[in-house]
Amino acid sequence: MAHVPTRPRKPTDLTKALLLLAMILASAIVPGRALAQLPYTDSHNVTVTVATVNILQVSGGAVSMTLGSASVTAGVDLIGPVTNSVTSLLWGFNSSLRKVTVKTNLGAPKYILSVEAVAPTQGTAMGDVSIGTTAADFLINAGRSSGSCTLKYTGYALASAGIGTDTHTITFTVAAQ
């Protein structure tokens, strides 16, 4: 029988399917970056935000002052002064220049009360500040700092105001300068 030369066959659908399957398996086994032989890197942004910090703390507890006969000069209406320095004010600010104000909640006090920032570690004390219901500057130029001072309260009375008791709630507030 004579041999008839064969010509190459056209790929069948089965051959095409097997070839496709082999390519899929090869790509699953070898990661894409290994095939490309390129280093792999990636990046992202991280943002750190610092919020404004304005913190105050009064330490040392309640203050009590009594004006009595030891604080009186005969023939003079003014009784006092009497002072108390058992408390302190602590603060921490992380923004531009700040000030601290002081006020009382007592609308009609019978007696005179003032406060002074003694030996502040930061900022500038405003001296002896009369305390009223309107906020008064107590400490200025205290920016981006932490610090402390002793609170020196001073009380006076007029004999003509009579006897009694004033109870204040003193509020210190941080404000922009």
GULUMVEX-462725 format. One record per residue: residue in one letter; residue number from 1; y, x, z of N, C-alpha, C in turn. Coordinates in nm, 2 decimals. Example, Ala and Ser with C-alpha at 12.3 -4.5 7.8 and 13.67 -1.06 7.14 Angstrom:
<recs>
REC / A / 1 / -0.57 / 1.32 / 0.78 / -0.45 / 1.23 / 0.78 / -0.33 / 1.32 / 0.78
REC / S / 2 / -0.22 / 1.28 / 0.71 / -0.11 / 1.37 / 0.71 / 0.00 / 1.29 / 0.79
</recs>
This chain:
<recs>
REC / M / 1 / -0.11 / 0.08 / 0.00 / 0.00 / 0.00 / 0.00 / 0.12 / 0.09 / 0.00
REC / A / 2 / 0.21 / 0.05 / -0.07 / 0.33 / 0.13 / -0.09 / 0.43 / 0.10 / 0.03
REC / H / 3 / 0.48 / 0.21 / 0.07 / 0.58 / 0.20 / 0.18 / 0.71 / 0.16 / 0.13
REC / V / 4 / 0.77 / 0.06 / 0.19 / 0.90 / 0.02 / 0.15 / 1.00 / 0.07 / 0.25
REC / P / 5 / 1.10 / 0.14 / 0.20 / 1.20 / 0.19 / 0.30 / 1.27 / 0.07 / 0.37
REC / T / 6 / 1.29 / 0.09 / 0.51 / 1.36 / -0.02 / 0.58 / 1.50 / 0.02 / 0.60
REC / R / 7 / 1.58 / -0.08 / 0.58 / 1.72 / -0.06 / 0.60 / 1.76 / -0.10 / 0.75
REC / P / 8 / 1.86 / -0.04 / 0.80 / 1.89 / -0.07 / 0.94 / 1.92 / -0.22 / 0.95
REC / R / 9 / 1.87 / -0.27 / 1.06 / 1.89 / -0.41 / 1.09 / 2.03 / -0.44 / 1.15
REC / K / 10 / 2.07 / -0.55 / 1.13 / 2.19 / -0.60 / 1.19 / 2.16 / -0.63 / 1.34
REC / P / 11 / 2.25 / -0.60 / 1.42 / 2.22 / -0.63 / 1.56 / 2.20 / -0.78 / 1.58
REC / T / 12 / 2.11 / -0.81 / 1.66 / 2.08 / -0.95 / 1.69 / 2.17 / -0.99 / 1.81
REC / D / 13 / 2.17 / -1.12 / 1.83 / 2.24 / -1.17 / 1.95 / 2.18 / -1.12 / 2.08
REC / L / 14 / 2.05 / -1.10 / 2.08 / 1.99 / -1.04 / 2.20 / 2.03 / -0.90 / 2.22
REC / T / 15 / 2.04 / -0.82 / 2.12 / 2.08 / -0.68 / 2.13 / 2.23 / -0.68 / 2.18
REC / K / 16 / 2.31 / -0.76 / 2.13 / 2.45 / -0.77 / 2.17 / 2.46 / -0.80 / 2.32
REC / A / 17 / 2.38 / -0.90 / 2.36 / 2.38 / -0.94 / 2.50 / 2.34 / -0.83 / 2.59
REC / L / 18 / 2.23 / -0.76 / 2.55 / 2.18 / -0.65 / 2.64 / 2.29 / -0.53 / 2.65
REC / L / 19 / 2.35 / -0.50 / 2.54 / 2.46 / -0.40 / 2.54 / 2.57 / -0.44 / 2.63
REC / L / 20 / 2.61 / -0.56 / 2.62 / 2.72 / -0.62 / 2.71 / 2.68 / -0.61 / 2.85
REC / L / 21 / 2.56 / -0.65 / 2.89 / 2.51 / -0.64 / 3.02 / 2.51 / -0.50 / 3.07
REC / A / 22 / 2.47 / -0.40 / 2.99 / 2.47 / -0.26 / 3.03 / 2.61 / -0.21 / 3.06
REC / M / 23 / 2.70 / -0.25 / 2.98 / 2.84 / -0.21 / 3.01 / 2.90 / -0.27 / 3.14
REC / I / 24 / 2.86 / -0.39 / 3.17 / 2.91 / -0.46 / 3.29 / 2.85 / -0.39 / 3.41
REC / L / 25 / 2.72 / -0.36 / 3.40 / 2.65 / -0.29 / 3.51 / 2.71 / -0.15 / 3.54
REC / A / 26 / 2.74 / -0.08 / 3.43 / 2.80 / 0.06 / 3.44 / 2.94 / 0.05 / 3.51
REC / S / 27 / 3.02 / -0.05 / 3.47 / 3.15 / -0.06 / 3.53 / 3.15 / -0.10 / 3.67
REC / A / 28 / 3.04 / -0.18 / 3.71 / 3.03 / -0.22 / 3.85 / 2.99 / -0.10 / 3.94
REC / I / 29 / 2.91 / -0.01 / 3.89 / 2.86 / 0.10 / 3.97 / 2.96 / 0.21 / 3.98
REC / V / 30 / 3.04 / 0.23 / 3.88 / 3.14 / 0.34 / 3.87 / 3.28 / 0.27 / 3.88
REC / P / 31 / 3.35 / 0.30 / 3.99 / 3.48 / 0.23 / 4.00 / 3.58 / 0.28 / 3.89
REC / G / 32 / 3.67 / 0.19 / 3.86 / 3.76 / 0.21 / 3.75 / 3.84 / 0.34 / 3.77
REC / R / 33 / 3.88 / 0.37 / 3.90 / 3.96 / 0.50 / 3.91 / 3.88 / 0.62 / 3.89
REC / A / 34 / 3.75 / 0.61 / 3.92 / 3.66 / 0.73 / 3.89 / 3.65 / 0.75 / 3.74
REC / L / 35 / 3.64 / 0.64 / 3.67 / 3.63 / 0.65 / 3.52 / 3.76 / 0.71 / 3.46
REC / A / 36 / 3.87 / 0.67 / 3.53 / 4.00 / 0.72 / 3.47 / 4.03 / 0.86 / 3.52
REC / Q / 37 / 3.97 / 0.90 / 3.63 / 3.99 / 1.03 / 3.69 / 4.13 / 1.06 / 3.73
REC / L / 38 / 4.20 / 0.96 / 3.78 / 4.34 / 0.97 / 3.82 / 4.35 / 0.95 / 3.97
REC / P / 39 / 4.44 / 1.02 / 4.04 / 4.45 / 0.99 / 4.19 / 4.50 / 0.85 / 4.21
REC / Y / 40 / 4.46 / 0.79 / 4.31 / 4.50 / 0.65 / 4.34 / 4.60 / 0.65 / 4.46
REC / T / 41 / 4.72 / 0.59 / 4.45 / 4.81 / 0.58 / 4.55 / 4.87 / 0.44 / 4.55
REC / D / 42 / 4.92 / 0.40 / 4.66 / 4.99 / 0.27 / 4.67 / 5.09 / 0.29 / 4.79
REC / S / 43 / 5.19 / 0.20 / 4.79 / 5.29 / 0.21 / 4.89 / 5.35 / 0.07 / 4.92
REC / H / 44 / 5.42 / 0.06 / 5.03 / 5.49 / -0.07 / 5.07 / 5.61 / -0.03 / 5.16
REC / N / 45 / 5.70 / -0.13 / 5.18 / 5.81 / -0.10 / 5.27 / 5.79 / -0.16 / 5.41
REC / V / 46 / 5.84 / -0.08 / 5.51 / 5.83 / -0.13 / 5.64 / 5.98 / -0.13 / 5.70
REC / T / 47 / 6.02 / -0.24 / 5.75 / 6.16 / -0.25 / 5.80 / 6.15 / -0.26 / 5.95
REC / V / 48 / 6.23 / -0.18 / 6.02 / 6.25 / -0.19 / 6.17 / 6.39 / -0.24 / 6.19
REC / T / 49 / 6.40 / -0.35 / 6.26 / 6.53 / -0.40 / 6.29 / 6.56 / -0.40 / 6.44
REC / V / 50 / 6.67 / -0.35 / 6.48 / 6.71 / -0.35 / 6.63 / 6.82 / -0.46 / 6.65
REC / A / 51 / 6.79 / -0.55 / 6.73 / 6.89 / -0.66 / 6.76 / 6.99 / -0.61 / 6.86
REC / T / 52 / 7.10 / -0.68 / 6.86 / 7.21 / -0.64 / 6.96 / 7.16 / -0.66 / 7.10
REC / V / 53 / 7.19 / -0.57 / 7.18 / 7.15 / -0.58 / 7.32 / 7.27 / -0.57 / 7.41
REC / N / 54 / 7.30 / -0.68 / 7.49 / 7.40 / -0.69 / 7.58 / 7.34 / -0.74 / 7.71
REC / I / 55 / 7.32 / -0.65 / 7.81 / 7.25 / -0.69 / 7.93 / 7.33 / -0.65 / 8.05
REC / L / 56 / 7.34 / -0.74 / 8.14 / 7.40 / -0.72 / 8.27 / 7.31 / -0.76 / 8.38
REC / Q / 57 / 7.32 / -0.69 / 8.50 / 7.24 / -0.72 / 8.61 / 7.32 / -0.69 / 8.74
REC / V / 58 / 7.34 / -0.79 / 8.83 / 7.40 / -0.76 / 8.96 / 7.29 / -0.74 / 9.05
REC / S / 59 / 7.29 / -0.63 / 9.12 / 7.19 / -0.60 / 9.22 / 7.25 / -0.58 / 9.36
REC / G / 60 / 7.17 / -0.62 / 9.46 / 7.22 / -0.60 / 9.59 / 7.23 / -0.73 / 9.67
REC / G / 61 / 7.21 / -0.84 / 9.61 / 7.21 / -0.97 / 9.68 / 7.35 / -1.03 / 9.70
REC / A / 62 / 7.35 / -1.13 / 9.79 / 7.47 / -1.20 / 9.82 / 7.57 / -1.12 / 9.90
REC / V / 63 / 7.70 / -1.15 / 9.88 / 7.80 / -1.08 / 9.95 / 7.87 / -1.18 / 10.05
REC / S / 64 / 7.89 / -1.13 / 10.17 / 7.95 / -1.21 / 10.28 / 8.07 / -1.14 / 10.34
REC / M / 65 / 8.18 / -1.20 / 10.35 / 8.30 / -1.13 / 10.42 / 8.36 / -1.23 / 10.52
REC / T / 66 / 8.40 / -1.18 / 10.63 / 8.46 / -1.27 / 10.74 / 8.59 / -1.21 / 10.77
REC / L / 67 / 8.69 / -1.29 / 10.76 / 8.83 / -1.25 / 10.81 / 8.85 / -1.30 / 10.95
REC / G / 68 / 8.88 / -1.21 / 11.04 / 8.90 / -1.25 / 11.18 / 9.01 / -1.18 / 11.24
REC / S / 69 / 9.02 / -1.19 / 11.37 / 9.13 / -1.13 / 11.44 / 9.15 / -0.98 / 11.42
REC / A / 70 / 9.05 / -0.91 / 11.38 / 9.06 / -0.77 / 11.36 / 9.14 / -0.75 / 11.23
REC / S / 71 / 9.15 / -0.85 / 11.14 / 9.22 / -0.84 / 11.02 / 9.36 / -0.89 / 11.02
REC / V / 72 / 9.42 / -0.92 / 11.14 / 9.54 / -0.99 / 11.16 / 9.65 / -0.90 / 11.22
REC / T / 73 / 9.77 / -0.91 / 11.16 / 9.89 / -0.84 / 11.22 / 9.98 / -0.95 / 11.28
REC / A / 74 / 10.01 / -0.95 / 11.40 / 10.09 / -1.05 / 11.46 / 10.22 / -1.07 / 11.38
REC / G / 75 / 10.25 / -1.20 / 11.36 / 10.38 / -1.23 / 11.29 / 10.37 / -1.22 / 11.14
REC / V / 76 / 10.25 / -1.19 / 11.08 / 10.24 / -1.17 / 10.94 / 10.14 / -1.28 / 10.89
REC / D / 77 / 10.18 / -1.36 / 10.79 / 10.09 / -1.47 / 10.74 / 9.96 / -1.41 / 10.67
REC / L / 78 / 9.97 / -1.29 / 10.62 / 9.85 / -1.24 / 10.54 / 9.75 / -1.19 / 10.64
REC / I / 79 / 9.63 / -1.24 / 10.62 / 9.51 / -1.19 / 10.70 / 9.42 / -1.11 / 10.61
REC / G / 80 / 9.39 / -0.99 / 10.65 / 9.31 / -0.90 / 10.57 / 9.37 / -0.77 / 10.53
REC / P / 81 / 9.32 / -0.70 / 10.45 / 9.20 / -0.73 / 10.37 / 9.07 / -0.70 / 10.45
REC / V / 82 / 8.96 / -0.76 / 10.40 / 8.83 / -0.72 / 10.43 / 8.75 / -0.69 / 10.30
REC / T / 83 / 8.67 / -0.59 / 10.31 / 8.60 / -0.55 / 10.18 / 8.45 / -0.55 / 10.20
REC / N / 84 / 8.38 / -0.55 / 10.09 / 8.23 / -0.54 / 10.09 / 8.19 / -0.47 / 9.96
REC / S / 85 / 8.11 / -0.37 / 9.98 / 8.06 / -0.29 / 9.86 / 7.91 / -0.27 / 9.86
REC / V / 86 / 7.84 / -0.38 / 9.89 / 7.69 / -0.36 / 9.90 / 7.62 / -0.40 / 9.77
REC / T / 87 / 7.70 / -0.44 / 9.67 / 7.63 / -0.48 / 9.54 / 7.68 / -0.38 / 9.43
REC / S / 88 / 7.60 / -0.39 / 9.32 / 7.64 / -0.30 / 9.21 / 7.61 / -0.38 / 9.08
REC / L / 89 / 7.67 / -0.34 / 8.97 / 7.66 / -0.40 / 8.84 / 7.59 / -0.29 / 8.75
REC / L / 90 / 7.49 / -0.33 / 8.68 / 7.42 / -0.24 / 8.59 / 7.43 / -0.31 / 8.45
REC / W / 91 / 7.44 / -0.22 / 8.34 / 7.46 / -0.28 / 8.21 / 7.39 / -0.19 / 8.11
REC / G / 92 / 7.37 / -0.25 / 7.99 / 7.32 / -0.17 / 7.88 / 7.37 / -0.24 / 7.75
REC / F / 93 / 7.43 / -0.17 / 7.66 / 7.48 / -0.22 / 7.53 / 7.44 / -0.12 / 7.42
REC / N / 94 / 7.41 / -0.17 / 7.31 / 7.37 / -0.09 / 7.20 / 7.46 / -0.11 / 7.07
REC / S / 95 / 7.57 / -0.17 / 7.09 / 7.66 / -0.20 / 6.97 / 7.80 / -0.15 / 7.00
REC / S / 96 / 7.89 / -0.18 / 6.92 / 8.03 / -0.13 / 6.92 / 8.09 / -0.16 / 7.06
REC / L / 97 / 8.21 / -0.11 / 7.08 / 8.28 / -0.12 / 7.21 / 8.27 / -0.26 / 7.27
REC / R / 98 / 8.23 / -0.26 / 7.39 / 8.22 / -0.39 / 7.47 / 8.30 / -0.38 / 7.59
REC / K / 99 / 8.33 / -0.50 / 7.65 / 8.40 / -0.51 / 7.77 / 8.32 / -0.61 / 7.86
REC / V / 100 / 8.34 / -0.60 / 7.99 / 8.28 / -0.69 / 8.08 / 8.40 / -0.77 / 8.15
REC / T / 101 / 8.38 / -0.90 / 8.15 / 8.49 / -0.99 / 8.21 / 8.42 / -1.05 / 8.34
REC / V / 102 / 8.51 / -1.10 / 8.43 / 8.47 / -1.16 / 8.55 / 8.55 / -1.29 / 8.57
REC / K / 103 / 8.48 / -1.39 / 8.63 / 8.54 / -1.51 / 8.67 / 8.46 / -1.58 / 8.78
REC / T / 104 / 8.52 / -1.68 / 8.84 / 8.46 / -1.76 / 8.94 / 8.44 / -1.91 / 8.89
REC / N / 105 / 8.35 / -1.98 / 8.95 / 8.34 / -2.12 / 8.93 / 8.42 / -2.21 / 9.02
REC / L / 106 / 8.48 / -2.15 / 9.12 / 8.56 / -2.22 / 9.22 / 8.70 / -2.25 / 9.17
REC / G / 107 / 8.72 / -2.38 / 9.14 / 8.85 / -2.42 / 9.08 / 8.97 / -2.40 / 9.17
REC / A / 108 / 8.96 / -2.43 / 9.29 / 9.08 / -2.43 / 9.38 / 9.04 / -2.36 / 9.51
REC / P / 109 / 9.03 / -2.23 / 9.51 / 8.99 / -2.15 / 9.63 / 9.11 / -2.16 / 9.73
REC / K / 110 / 9.08 / -2.16 / 9.86 / 9.18 / -2.15 / 9.97 / 9.22 / -2.01 / 9.99
REC / Y / 111 / 9.13 / -1.91 / 9.96 / 9.15 / -1.77 / 10.00 / 9.15 / -1.69 / 9.87
REC / I / 112 / 9.20 / -1.56 / 9.89 / 9.22 / -1.47 / 9.77 / 9.10 / -1.38 / 9.77
REC / L / 113 / 9.04 / -1.37 / 9.65 / 8.93 / -1.28 / 9.63 / 8.95 / -1.19 / 9.50
REC / S / 114 / 8.92 / -1.06 / 9.52 / 8.93 / -0.97 / 9.40 / 8.81 / -0.88 / 9.40
REC / V / 115 / 8.79 / -0.82 / 9.29 / 8.67 / -0.73 / 9.27 / 8.72 / -0.60 / 9.19
REC / E / 116 / 8.66 / -0.49 / 9.23 / 8.69 / -0.36 / 9.16 / 8.56 / -0.29 / 9.12
REC / A / 117 / 8.56 / -0.24 / 9.00 / 8.45 / -0.15 / 8.96 / 8.47 / -0.01 / 9.01
REC / V / 118 / 8.39 / 0.03 / 9.11 / 8.41 / 0.16 / 9.17 / 8.32 / 0.26 / 9.10
REC / A / 119 / 8.37 / 0.37 / 9.06 / 8.29 / 0.48 / 9.00 / 8.20 / 0.44 / 8.89
REC / P / 120 / 8.25 / 0.38 / 8.78 / 8.17 / 0.34 / 8.67 / 8.11 / 0.47 / 8.60
REC / T / 121 / 7.99 / 0.47 / 8.56 / 7.93 / 0.58 / 8.49 / 7.96 / 0.58 / 8.35
REC / Q / 122 / 8.00 / 0.47 / 8.29 / 8.05 / 0.46 / 8.15 / 8.16 / 0.35 / 8.15
REC / G / 123 / 8.25 / 0.37 / 8.06 / 8.36 / 0.27 / 8.04 / 8.48 / 0.30 / 8.14
REC / T / 124 / 8.58 / 0.21 / 8.14 / 8.70 / 0.23 / 8.21 / 8.72 / 0.10 / 8.30
REC / A / 125 / 8.73 / 0.13 / 8.43 / 8.75 / 0.02 / 8.53 / 8.90 / -0.03 / 8.52
REC / M / 126 / 8.92 / -0.16 / 8.53 / 9.05 / -0.22 / 8.52 / 9.12 / -0.23 / 8.66
REC / G / 127 / 9.07 / -0.16 / 8.76 / 9.13 / -0.16 / 8.89 / 9.09 / -0.29 / 8.97
REC / D / 128 / 9.16 / -0.32 / 9.07 / 9.13 / -0.44 / 9.15 / 9.17 / -0.57 / 9.07
REC / V / 129 / 9.08 / -0.65 / 9.04 / 9.10 / -0.77 / 8.95 / 9.09 / -0.89 / 9.03
REC / S / 130 / 9.20 / -0.97 / 9.03 / 9.19 / -1.10 / 9.10 / 9.10 / -1.19 / 9.02
REC / I / 131 / 9.01 / -1.26 / 9.10 / 8.91 / -1.35 / 9.04 / 8.96 / -1.49 / 9.03
REC / G / 132 / 8.96 / -1.55 / 8.91 / 9.00 / -1.69 / 8.89 / 8.90 / -1.75 / 8.80
REC / T / 133 / 8.94 / -1.87 / 8.76 / 8.84 / -1.95 / 8.67 / 8.86 / -1.91 / 8.52
REC / T / 134 / 8.96 / -1.83 / 8.49 / 8.97 / -1.77 / 8.36 / 8.92 / -1.63 / 8.36
REC / A / 135 / 8.84 / -1.60 / 8.26 / 8.77 / -1.46 / 8.26 / 8.88 / -1.36 / 8.25
REC / A / 136 / 8.87 / -1.25 / 8.33 / 8.96 / -1.14 / 8.34 / 8.89 / -1.01 / 8.30
REC / D / 137 / 8.95 / -0.92 / 8.23 / 8.89 / -0.80 / 8.20 / 8.86 / -0.72 / 8.33
REC / F / 138 / 8.73 / -0.67 / 8.34 / 8.69 / -0.60 / 8.46 / 8.65 / -0.46 / 8.42
REC / L / 139 / 8.59 / -0.44 / 8.31 / 8.55 / -0.30 / 8.26 / 8.56 / -0.30 / 8.11
REC / I / 140 / 8.63 / -0.20 / 8.06 / 8.65 / -0.19 / 7.91 / 8.60 / -0.06 / 7.86
REC / N / 141 / 8.59 / -0.05 / 7.72 / 8.55 / 0.07 / 7.65 / 8.41 / 0.12 / 7.69
REC / A / 142 / 8.32 / 0.02 / 7.70 / 8.18 / 0.05 / 7.73 / 8.09 / 0.02 / 7.61
REC / G / 143 / 8.09 / 0.10 / 7.52 / 8.01 / 0.07 / 7.40 / 7.89 / 0.17 / 7.39
REC / R / 144 / 7.78 / 0.12 / 7.34 / 7.65 / 0.20 / 7.31 / 7.62 / 0.28 / 7.44
REC / S / 145 / 7.61 / 0.22 / 7.55 / 7.58 / 0.29 / 7.67 / 7.50 / 0.21 / 7.77
REC / S / 146 / 7.45 / 0.27 / 7.87 / 7.40 / 0.20 / 7.98 / 7.47 / 0.27 / 8.10
REC / G / 147 / 7.50 / 0.19 / 8.20 / 7.57 / 0.24 / 8.31 / 7.57 / 0.15 / 8.43
REC / S / 148 / 7.65 / 0.19 / 8.53 / 7.65 / 0.12 / 8.66 / 7.78 / 0.14 / 8.73
REC / C / 149 / 7.81 / 0.06 / 8.82 / 7.92 / 0.08 / 8.91 / 7.90 / 0.00 / 9.04
REC / T / 150 / 7.97 / 0.04 / 9.14 / 7.96 / -0.04 / 9.27 / 8.06 / -0.15 / 9.26
REC / L / 151 / 8.03 / -0.26 / 9.31 / 8.12 / -0.38 / 9.31 / 8.19 / -0.38 / 9.45
REC / K / 152 / 8.32 / -0.36 / 9.45 / 8.39 / -0.37 / 9.58 / 8.47 / -0.50 / 9.58
REC / Y / 153 / 8.43 / -0.59 / 9.66 / 8.50 / -0.72 / 9.68 / 8.60 / -0.71 / 9.79
REC / T / 154 / 8.71 / -0.77 / 9.77 / 8.82 / -0.77 / 9.87 / 8.86 / -0.91 / 9.89
REC / G / 155 / 8.87 / -0.95 / 10.02 / 8.91 / -1.09 / 10.05 / 9.04 / -1.08 / 10.14
REC / Y / 156 / 9.13 / -1.18 / 10.11 / 9.25 / -1.20 / 10.19 / 9.26 / -1.35 / 10.22
REC / A / 157 / 9.34 / -1.38 / 10.32 / 9.38 / -1.52 / 10.35 / 9.52 / -1.52 / 10.40
REC / L / 158 / 9.58 / -1.64 / 10.39 / 9.70 / -1.66 / 10.45 / 9.67 / -1.75 / 10.57
REC / A / 159 / 9.73 / -1.71 / 10.69 / 9.71 / -1.78 / 10.81 / 9.74 / -1.93 / 10.79
REC / S / 160 / 9.84 / -1.95 / 10.71 / 9.89 / -2.09 / 10.68 / 9.78 / -2.17 / 10.60
REC / A / 161 / 9.68 / -2.11 / 10.54 / 9.58 / -2.18 / 10.47 / 9.47 / -2.24 / 10.56
REC / G / 162 / 9.48 / -2.19 / 10.69 / 9.38 / -2.25 / 10.79 / 9.24 / -2.19 / 10.78
REC / I / 163 / 9.15 / -2.25 / 10.85 / 9.02 / -2.20 / 10.86 / 8.93 / -2.27 / 10.75
REC / G / 164 / 8.82 / -2.21 / 10.72 / 8.73 / -2.27 / 10.62 / 8.64 / -2.17 / 10.55
REC / T / 165 / 8.58 / -2.21 / 10.44 / 8.49 / -2.12 / 10.37 / 8.51 / -2.15 / 10.22
REC / D / 166 / 8.52 / -2.04 / 10.14 / 8.52 / -2.05 / 10.00 / 8.39 / -1.99 / 9.95
REC / T / 167 / 8.31 / -2.06 / 9.87 / 8.19 / -2.01 / 9.82 / 8.20 / -2.00 / 9.67
REC / H / 168 / 8.20 / -1.88 / 9.62 / 8.22 / -1.85 / 9.47 / 8.08 / -1.82 / 9.41
REC / T / 169 / 8.07 / -1.86 / 9.28 / 7.96 / -1.81 / 9.20 / 8.04 / -1.72 / 9.10
REC / I / 170 / 8.02 / -1.59 / 9.11 / 8.09 / -1.50 / 9.03 / 8.01 / -1.47 / 8.90
REC / T / 171 / 8.07 / -1.48 / 8.78 / 8.00 / -1.45 / 8.66 / 8.06 / -1.34 / 8.59
REC / F / 172 / 7.98 / -1.24 / 8.55 / 8.02 / -1.13 / 8.47 / 7.97 / -1.16 / 8.33
REC / T / 173 / 8.05 / -1.13 / 8.23 / 8.01 / -1.16 / 8.09 / 8.05 / -1.04 / 8.00
REC / V / 174 / 7.96 / -1.01 / 7.91 / 7.98 / -0.91 / 7.81 / 8.05 / -0.97 / 7.69
REC / A / 175 / 8.16 / -0.91 / 7.64 / 8.23 / -0.96 / 7.53 / 8.27 / -0.85 / 7.44
REC / A / 176 / 8.30 / -0.88 / 7.31 / 8.35 / -0.78 / 7.21 / 8.49 / -0.74 / 7.26
REC / Q / 177 / 8.52 / -0.61 / 7.23 / 8.65 / -0.56 / 7.27 / 8.74 / -0.56 / 7.15
</recs>
